[in-house]
């Protein structure tokens, strides 16, 4: 227990010790962060203001945008501040908060991607039952279920992570408090319980992935049966953006957590961490807005309304 109480802060990995490169890192992350904020805030705004987008699919997309803003805000601002002030430290409580919030937002992100896959499955494979199955009450219940369950899961996961004694130093070889790298600092007597927690997490994530794949197997099977080419194009235009986002999320996160943790973080590990923790929040609004005619139309109306107000 004494080893644990002596850890009052952790040291995060810096992108460089050269001041010019630190400033470059700050500027790059600032551009990425602003792009994520603006893109996701635009989606939230158009979904709220445009009554044509008050449908289950866009309700879930709005929740996804809220989660993207939250997830990127957990890691990027702290990393930017460290580079700007030429420091590497994060307090013990700050690391706890970062782990909890990151697990919360990423888990909720995955849960909503699964719910969105189910929404598309019912819409395309069972269109006659869509309004009965995916109604307003069901949407609110599913959303509330996701938020409550991931809160409990994040609390459980964070509690187990920081119940350990840290006896391997305080250097976290990543630009944020990543759980596998925190485990490297833990004593072996409590390592097993956290390993089981991660195994449980992998099972949950794999279950979500399987549900998404099964949903899309049924979706594409049904789409291929649609005789009209326009009908197939419309169905695919609502599914391909979601499938792209799912693939991006799973590929990068799976690589980050499935390969063995080395003694030192490589450039590849750092790049992959950026890809799965930062890039989805930037890419999601781009992917959805570029492939979705309704979002683009709502954005044009919003911009035109703002310009007419100024004039």
Rosetta blueprint (number, residue, H / E / L):
1 X L
2 X H
3 X H
4 X H
5 X H
6 X H
7 X L
8 X L
9 X E
10 X E
11 X E
12 X E
13 X L
14 X L
15 X L
16 X L
17 X L
18 X L
19 X H
20 X H
21 X H
22 X H
23 X H
24 X H
25 X H
26 X H
27 X H
28 X H
29 X H
30 X H
31 X H
32 X H
33 X H
34 X H
35 X H
36 X H
37 X H
38 X H
39 X H
40 X H
41 X H
42 X H
43 X H
44 X H
45 X H
46 X H
47 X H
48 X H
49 X H
50 X L
51 X H
52 X H
53 X H
54 X L
55 X L
56 X H
57 X H
58 X H
59 X H
60 X H
61 X H
62 X H
63 X H
64 X H
65 X H
66 X H
67 X H
68 X H
69 X H
70 X H
71 X H
72 X H
73 X H
74 X H
75 X H
76 X H
77 X H
78 X H
79 X H
80 X H
81 X H
82 X H
83 X H
84 X H
85 X H
86 X L
87 X L
88 X L
89 X E
90 X E
91 X E
92 X H
93 X H
94 X H
95 X H
96 X H
97 X H
98 X H
99 X H
100 X H
101 X H
102 X H
103 X H
104 X H
105 X H
106 X H
107 X H
108 X H
109 X H
110 X H
111 X H
112 X H
113 X H
114 X H
115 X H
116 X H
117 X H
118 X H
119 X H
120 X H
121 X H
122 X H
123 X H
124 X H
125 X H
126 X L
127 X H
128 X H
129 X H
130 X H
131 X H
132 X H
133 X H
134 X L
135 X L
136 X H
137 X H
138 X H
139 X H
140 X H
141 X H
142 X H
143 X H
144 X H
145 X H
146 X H
147 X H
148 X H
149 X H
150 X H
151 X H
152 X H
153 X H
154 X H
155 X H
156 X H
157 X H
158 X H
159 X H
160 X H
161 X H
162 X L
163 X L
164 X L
165 X L
166 X E
167 X L
168 X L
169 X L
170 X L
171 X E
172 X E
173 X L
174 X L
175 X L
176 X L
177 X L
178 X L
179 X H
180 X H
181 X H
182 X H
183 X H
184 X L
185 X L
186 X E
187 X L
188 X L
189 X L
190 X L
191 X H
192 X H
193 X H
194 X H
195 X H
196 X H
197 X H
198 X H
199 X H
200 X H
201 X H
202 X H
203 X H
204 X H
205 X H
206 X H
207 X H
208 X H
209 X H
210 X H
211 X H
212 X H
213 X H
214 X H
215 X H
216 X H
217 X H
218 X H
219 X H
220 X H
221 X H
222 X H
223 X H
224 X H
225 X H
226 X L
227 X L
228 X L
229 X H
230 X H
231 X H
232 X H
233 X H
234 X H
235 X H
236 X H
237 X H
238 X H
239 X H
240 X H
241 X H
242 X H
243 X H
244 X H
245 X H
246 X H
247 X H
248 X H
249 X H
250 X H
251 X H
252 X H
253 X H
254 X H
255 X H
256 X H
257 X H
258 X H
259 X L
260 X L
261 X L
262 X L
263 X L
264 X L
265 X L
266 X L
267 X H
268 X H
269 X H
270 X H
271 X H
272 X H
273 X H
274 X H
275 X H
276 X H
277 X H
278 X H
279 X H
280 X H
281 X H
282 X H
283 X H
284 X H
285 X H
286 X H
287 X H
288 X H
289 X H
290 X H
291 X H
292 X L
293 X H
294 X H
295 X H
296 X H
297 X H
298 X H
299 X H
300 X H
301 X H
302 X H
303 X H
304 X H
305 X H
306 X H
307 X H
308 X H
309 X H
310 X H
311 X L
